[in-house]
Amino acid sequence: MSLDVSDESRYDRTRLRQWARGRARSAGVDRRHLLKLFAAGAAAAGPIGLGAGAGTAGAAEATGPAGGALAPGIVKALPPELFTVRGTNAETNFAALRGTGQLTPIDRFFVRNHTSTPRLEARDWTLRVWGGGLAGGPVEFSYERLRALPAVERTLFIECAGNGRSFYTSQQSQQVSGTAWTLGAIGVAHWRGARLSDVLRRAGMRRDAVDVLPRGLDDEVVTNGVNLGRVRRPLPVSKALDDVILAYEMNGRPLPADHGAPVRVVVPNWIGISSIKWVGDIEVSDTPLYTPWNTDLYRLFGPDHPAEGSAPLTRQTLKSAFELELGATVPVHRTRLLTGRSWSGAAPVHRVEVSTDGGVRWQRARLHDAPRRGAWVRWSVPWTPRTSGPTALLARATDATGRTQPATAAHNTQGYLFDAVVRHPVTVV
C-alpha cells in the first residue's frame, strides 16, 4: 500500500531501509555498481562529478561567434548578460530577471543537463508505460493521445538541488563537490500538460504499485567507469497520483528542446532531478526501486549526516536572491529600488526582510505577488546609501510554516539544499 505523500520522511526512511537490506530493486544498474557509487558518495571528501552536476566553475569556456559562451550540447543561445556557462549547464544571471515578471522568459531559463540536449520530434515521440505494477502489458501514448487527455495548467518553479552550492565555500569555508551554482539554477514557468495520474490510470495501474519511474531520452550517463544509463528517479505512487504533470507546453509555447521537448515531467516543489526531461518511458513497479539518482546521488553525506547518508532528497528548501549583480557598484546618496525574489518548496513565502548594512538592521520588503506554494514572490525595498565603501545586502524569507532562512546552512559534501541567507556584496561609491 502506498504511503501518504504528506509524510515524505516516512517514505524516504522506508526506502532507505529497504535499499540497505537488499529489498529494493536496482532499476537498470547492477547492484554491485550501485554499491560502488554508494561508497564513493559516503566518503566525506570524495567528489564524484556527475553526482552533483557536470563541470566546475573553473572550467574553460568556449565562445560563440557572437561572443556568448557555449555549453556542450545546449541548443539555445547563451549570451553572457543572461547566462553563466558551467560545464554542460547554463546558470541564469539573476540580475537579468529584473523587470521580467513572475514567469522566467524561456530565453533566460536555466539549463541543467547531465549529458546533452537531444533533438526529438513530437510526431515521432511515444511514451511507453510498463512494469509489474500494471494490470496488463505495456501501454503506449503518442503525443496526440497525450494532448487529448484533460489538460492542467500550473505556475511552478523548477530548481536544481545544488542551487546556491558555491556559498558553502564562499560564505562558510566548506568544501563541496559539483557545479558551483550561485542562485540562478531556478526558473518559474507556466506549464501545461496531462496529469500523470490520468496516464497511470489509463495504463491500468494496480493497487499494489509502489513506485513510478520516469526515464529520459537523453544520452546515457557514465561516471567513475560505470554506465548509469539514462537519467531516471523513482517517485512514490502517492506523489505520482497527487500533482505531477507530463508537460508539453511552457509559458504558452511548445516545450523547447533544452527544457524537455516534446514532453517532460514536472514534479511540484521537489528537487529538479525529479522533473525528468525528454521523458520516454515510465516503469510502474510493485516492488521498491532505486537508481543512482536516489542512492549515491541526491542524498546528503558528511559529518553532520548518518554514515550511510540521508534519505533521498525530495522537497526543495527556502531561498532569496537579489536582482543585482554580485559585486555591483552603486552611487552614494542616490535612492534606488532593490528588487529580488524568494521561494520555498514547503509553503508560500509570506514575509521577506532586507538588510543593507550586512545584517545589523532589517526592514520588511514589499511583496508584489500573492504568496502561494510552488512559485516565488517578487519583492522590493528602497535604499539610499549614506556612506561610501563595501557592504553586503542580505535578504531573508519566512514561509507559512514559520521557517526563516538561517544564518548558515547544514553542510553536506555534495553541496545540496543551501538555504542560508546569502551575503550579496556591493560597493557604494
C-alpha positions in Angstrom: 0.0 0.0 0.0 1.4 3.4 -0.9 2.3 5.9 1.8 0.7 9.3 2.3 2.6 11.8 0.3 2.3 14.3 3.2 4.7 12.1 5.2 7.7 12.3 2.9 10.2 11.4 5.6 8.4 8.2 6.4 8.5 7.1 2.7 12.2 8.1 2.5 13.2 6.2 5.6 11.3 3.1 4.4 13.0 3.1 1.0 16.4 3.6 2.7 15.9 0.6 4.9 14.7 -1.5 2.0 17.8 -0.5 0.0 20.2 -1.3 2.8 18.6 -4.7 3.3 18.6 -5.6 -0.3 14.8 -5.5 -0.6 14.6 -2.7 -3.1 15.3 -3.4 -6.8 18.1 -1.6 -8.7 16.4 -0.3 -11.8 18.8 -0.6 -14.7 22.1 -0.8 -12.9 23.8 -3.8 -11.3 23.6 -3.7 -7.5 27.3 -4.1 -7.1 27.9 -1.0 -9.3 25.4 1.0 -7.2 27.2 -0.1 -4.0 30.5 1.1 -5.5 29.0 4.5 -6.2 27.2 4.5 -2.8 30.6 4.0 -1.1 32.1 6.9 -3.1 29.3 9.2 -2.1 29.6 8.3 1.6 33.3 9.3 1.6 33.3 12.8 3.1 35.9 14.2 0.8 35.2 12.2 -2.3 33.8 14.3 -5.2 32.0 12.2 -7.7 31.5 14.7 -10.6 28.1 14.0 -12.2 26.6 13.2 -8.8 26.2 16.9 -8.3 26.4 18.3 -11.8 28.9 18.0 -14.6 31.5 20.7 -14.9 33.1 23.1 -12.5 33.1 26.9 -12.2 36.8 27.0 -13.2 36.4 25.1 -16.4 37.4 26.9 -19.6 34.5 28.1 -21.7 34.3 28.1 -25.4 32.9 31.2 -27.1 30.5 31.5 -29.9 30.6 33.8 -32.9 28.6 36.5 -31.1 30.8 36.4 -28.0 28.4 34.3 -25.9 29.7 31.2 -24.1 29.0 27.8 -25.5 27.9 24.8 -23.3 28.4 21.4 -24.9 25.0 20.1 -26.0 22.9 23.1 -25.2 20.8 24.3 -28.2 19.7 27.8 -27.3 21.8 31.0 -27.3 23.6 31.8 -24.1 24.5 35.5 -24.2 26.8 36.4 -21.3 24.5 39.1 -20.0 21.9 36.3 -19.4 23.9 33.2 -18.5 27.0 31.9 -16.9 28.1 28.6 -18.5 29.1 25.9 -16.1 30.3 22.8 -17.9 27.3 21.2 -19.6 24.9 23.6 -17.8 23.9 27.3 -18.1 23.0 29.3 -15.0 20.7 32.3 -15.2 22.3 35.6 -14.2 19.8 36.6 -11.5 20.1 40.3 -12.4 18.8 39.5 -15.8 15.4 38.7 -14.2 14.8 42.3 -13.1 11.6 43.6 -14.7 10.7 40.3 -16.4 7.5 39.5 -14.4 6.8 36.4 -12.4 7.5 33.9 -15.2 11.0 33.3 -16.3 11.3 34.0 -20.0 12.4 30.9 -21.9 15.4 32.7 -23.2 16.6 33.2 -19.6 15.5 29.9 -18.1 18.5 27.9 -16.7 19.6 24.6 -18.3 20.7 21.6 -16.3 22.0 18.8 -18.5 23.7 15.6 -17.4 24.8 15.0 -21.0 23.4 17.0 -24.0 20.1 18.1 -25.3 18.5 15.6 -27.7 16.6 16.9 -30.7 13.3 15.0 -30.7 10.3 15.4 -32.9 6.8 15.3 -31.4 5.4 13.3 -34.4 7.9 10.5 -33.7 7.6 10.5 -29.9 5.8 7.9 -27.9 5.6 7.3 -24.1 5.8 3.7 -23.1 4.2 2.9 -19.7 5.1 -0.6 -18.5 6.0 -2.7 -15.4 4.8 -5.2 -12.8 2.6 -2.5 -11.3 0.2 -2.6 -14.3 -2.7 -5.0 -14.6 -1.8 -5.7 -18.2 1.0 -5.3 -20.6 2.8 -2.1 -21.8 0.7 0.8 -23.0 1.9 3.5 -25.4 0.8 7.1 -25.6 1.5 9.1 -28.7 2.0 12.9 -28.5 -1.5 13.4 -29.9 -3.0 10.9 -27.5 -1.4 12.6 -24.5 -2.6 16.0 -25.6 -6.1 14.6 -26.0 -6.2 13.9 -22.2 -7.7 16.6 -19.9 -5.1 19.4 -19.6 -4.0 21.0 -16.4 -2.1 24.3 -16.1 0.2 25.3 -13.2 2.7 28.0 -12.5 5.6 26.2 -10.8 9.4 26.6 -10.2 12.0 24.0 -11.1 15.2 24.3 -9.1 18.4 22.2 -9.1 19.2 20.6 -5.8 22.6 22.2 -5.9 21.3 25.8 -6.4 23.4 28.0 -4.1 26.2 25.4 -3.8 29.1 27.9 -4.2 28.1 29.7 -1.0 29.1 26.7 1.1 32.6 27.6 0.1 32.5 31.4 -0.3 30.5 32.0 2.9 31.0 29.0 5.1 34.6 28.0 4.0 33.4 24.4 3.4 34.4 22.2 0.5 31.8 20.6 -1.6 31.7 18.8 -5.0 29.7 19.6 -8.1 28.8 22.6 -10.2 29.4 25.9 -8.4 25.9 27.4 -8.9 25.2 30.8 -7.3 21.4 31.3 -7.1 20.4 31.1 -10.8 19.7 27.4 -11.1 15.9 28.1 -10.8 13.2 29.2 -13.1 9.4 29.7 -12.8 7.2 28.8 -15.7 3.6 28.3 -16.6 3.3 24.6 -17.5 0.5 22.9 -19.4 0.2 19.2 -19.8 -1.6 16.0 -18.7 -1.8 14.7 -15.2 0.5 11.8 -14.6 -2.3 10.2 -12.6 -4.6 10.2 -15.7 -1.9 8.4 -17.7 -1.2 5.9 -15.0 -4.9 5.1 -14.6 -5.4 4.7 -18.3 -2.4 2.4 -18.4 -4.1 0.1 -15.8 -2.0 0.8 -12.7 -2.7 -1.8 -10.0 -3.5 -1.0 -6.3 -0.3 -2.8 -5.2 2.0 -0.5 -7.3 4.5 1.3 -5.0 7.0 3.3 -7.3 6.7 5.1 -10.6 10.0 5.6 -12.5 10.1 8.1 -15.4 13.2 7.8 -17.7 14.7 10.4 -20.0 15.6 10.0 -23.7 19.0 11.9 -23.4 22.3 10.0 -23.7 23.4 7.5 -21.1 25.5 8.9 -18.2 28.9 7.4 -17.5 30.8 8.2 -14.3 33.5 6.5 -12.3 33.8 4.0 -15.0 30.1 2.9 -14.6 27.4 3.3 -17.2 24.5 4.6 -15.1 22.1 4.6 -18.1 19.6 7.3 -18.8 18.6 9.7 -16.1 15.7 8.3 -14.0 14.5 8.7 -10.5 11.5 6.9 -8.8 8.5 8.7 -7.4 6.3 7.2 -4.7 2.9 6.3 -6.1 1.2 8.8 -3.7 3.2 11.7 -5.2 2.7 10.5 -8.8 -1.0 10.4 -8.3 -1.1 13.7 -6.4 0.1 16.7 -8.5 2.7 15.6 -11.1 2.4 16.8 -14.7 3.5 15.5 -18.0 4.1 18.9 -19.5 4.2 19.7 -23.3 3.9 23.5 -23.1 6.0 26.1 -21.3 4.9 29.7 -21.0 2.2 29.2 -23.7 4.6 27.6 -26.2 5.5 24.0 -27.1 8.4 22.9 -24.9 11.8 24.0 -26.2 14.5 21.3 -26.8 16.7 22.4 -23.8 13.7 22.2 -21.4 12.5 18.7 -22.3 10.7 18.7 -25.6 8.5 17.2 -26.6 7.3 16.1 -23.1 8.9 16.4 -19.6 7.9 15.5 -16.1 7.1 18.4 -13.7 7.1 17.5 -10.0 5.9 20.5 -7.9 8.2 21.6 -5.1 10.7 18.7 -5.4 14.3 19.0 -6.4 14.8 19.4 -10.1 16.2 15.9 -10.8 12.7 14.6 -10.1 11.3 16.6 -13.1 12.8 14.3 -15.8 13.2 16.0 -19.2 12.6 14.3 -22.5 10.6 11.5 -20.8 10.3 8.4 -23.0 9.1 5.6 -20.7 7.6 5.2 -17.2 8.0 2.0 -15.2 5.3 1.3 -12.7 6.6 -1.2 -10.2 5.1 -3.4 -7.5 8.5 -3.5 -5.7 10.6 -0.6 -4.4 13.0 0.9 -6.9 16.4 2.5 -6.5 18.6 4.1 -9.2 21.9 6.0 -9.0 19.9 9.2 -8.7 18.4 8.3 -5.3 21.2 6.2 -3.8 24.6 7.8 -4.2 23.3 10.9 -5.9 20.9 13.5 -4.5 21.3 12.4 -0.9 23.2 14.1 1.9 26.6 12.9 3.1 29.1 14.4 5.5 29.9 14.6 9.2 26.5 16.1 10.1 24.6 13.2 8.5 24.4 9.4 9.1 27.3 7.4 7.8 25.1 5.7 5.2 23.8 9.1 4.1 20.5 10.8 4.5 17.2 9.6 2.9 16.8 10.6 -0.8 16.1 14.2 -1.2 12.6 15.3 -2.2 11.2 18.7 -1.3 13.1 21.9 -2.1 14.1 24.4 0.6 13.8 28.2 1.3 15.9 30.9 -0.6 16.1 34.6 -1.5 18.0 36.4 -4.2 18.6 40.0 -5.3 18.1 41.0 -8.9 21.5 42.7 -8.9 25.0 41.6 -10.0 27.2 40.2 -7.3 29.9 42.9 -6.6 27.8 45.7 -8.1 28.8 49.3 -7.7 26.0 51.7 -6.6 26.1 55.5 -6.1 26.1 57.1 -2.7 23.2 59.4 -1.6 21.0 58.2 -4.5 17.9 56.2 -3.8 17.5 53.0 -5.8 14.9 50.3 -5.6 16.3 46.9 -4.6 14.4 44.1 -6.0 14.5 40.3 -5.6 12.6 37.0 -5.3 12.1 34.5 -2.6 10.7 31.0 -2.7 10.1 27.8 -0.7 9.2 24.2 -1.5 7.3 23.8 1.8 4.8 26.6 1.8 4.1 30.1 0.5 6.6 32.8 1.4 4.7 35.5 3.3 7.5 37.7 4.7 10.8 39.0 3.3 13.2 41.2 5.3 16.2 43.1 3.8 19.4 44.4 5.4 21.6 46.9 3.6 24.3 47.1 6.3 25.5 43.5 6.5 22.8 42.3 8.9 22.8 45.0 11.6 19.3 46.3 10.8 16.4 44.8 8.9 13.4 46.2 7.2 10.4 44.4 5.7 10.2 44.3 1.9 7.1 44.9 -0.1 5.7 41.8 -1.8 4.5 42.1 -5.3 2.8 38.7 -5.7 0.2 36.9 -3.8 2.1 34.3 -1.8 1.5 30.7 -2.9 3.3 27.4 -2.9 5.2 26.4 -6.0 6.3 29.8 -7.2 8.3 32.7 -6.0 7.3 36.1 -4.7 8.8 39.2 -6.1 9.7 42.0 -3.6 11.3 45.4 -3.4 12.7 47.9 -0.8 14.0 51.4 -1.4 17.6 52.1 -0.3 19.6 55.3 -0.1 23.2 54.6 0.8 24.6 57.2 3.2 28.3 56.2 3.3 30.8 55.0 0.7 32.6 51.7 0.8 31.9 48.0 0.6 28.9 46.5 2.3 26.7 43.4 2.0 23.0 43.2 1.1 21.0 40.4 2.8 17.5 39.1 2.2 15.8 36.5 4.4 12.4 34.9 3.8 9.9 33.3 6.1 7.3 30.9 4.7 3.9 29.9 6.0 5.3 27.1 8.1 7.1 29.7 10.2 10.5 28.7 9.0 13.0 31.6 8.3 16.2 31.3 6.4 19.1 30.5 8.8 22.4 32.3 9.1 24.3 29.1 8.0 23.3 26.0 6.0 23.9 22.5 7.2 27.0 21.3 5.4 27.0 18.2 3.1 29.8 17.1 0.9 27.8 17.4 -2.4 26.6 20.9 -1.6 22.8 20.3 -1.8 20.0 22.4 -0.4 21.9 25.6 0.5 19.3 27.7 2.4 21.2 30.2 4.4 20.9 34.0 3.9 23.3 35.0 1.2 25.6 37.9 1.7 25.4 39.9 -1.5 28.5 42.2 -1.9 28.2 45.7 -3.3 30.4 48.8 -3.2 29.0 52.2 -2.6 30.9 55.0 -4.5 
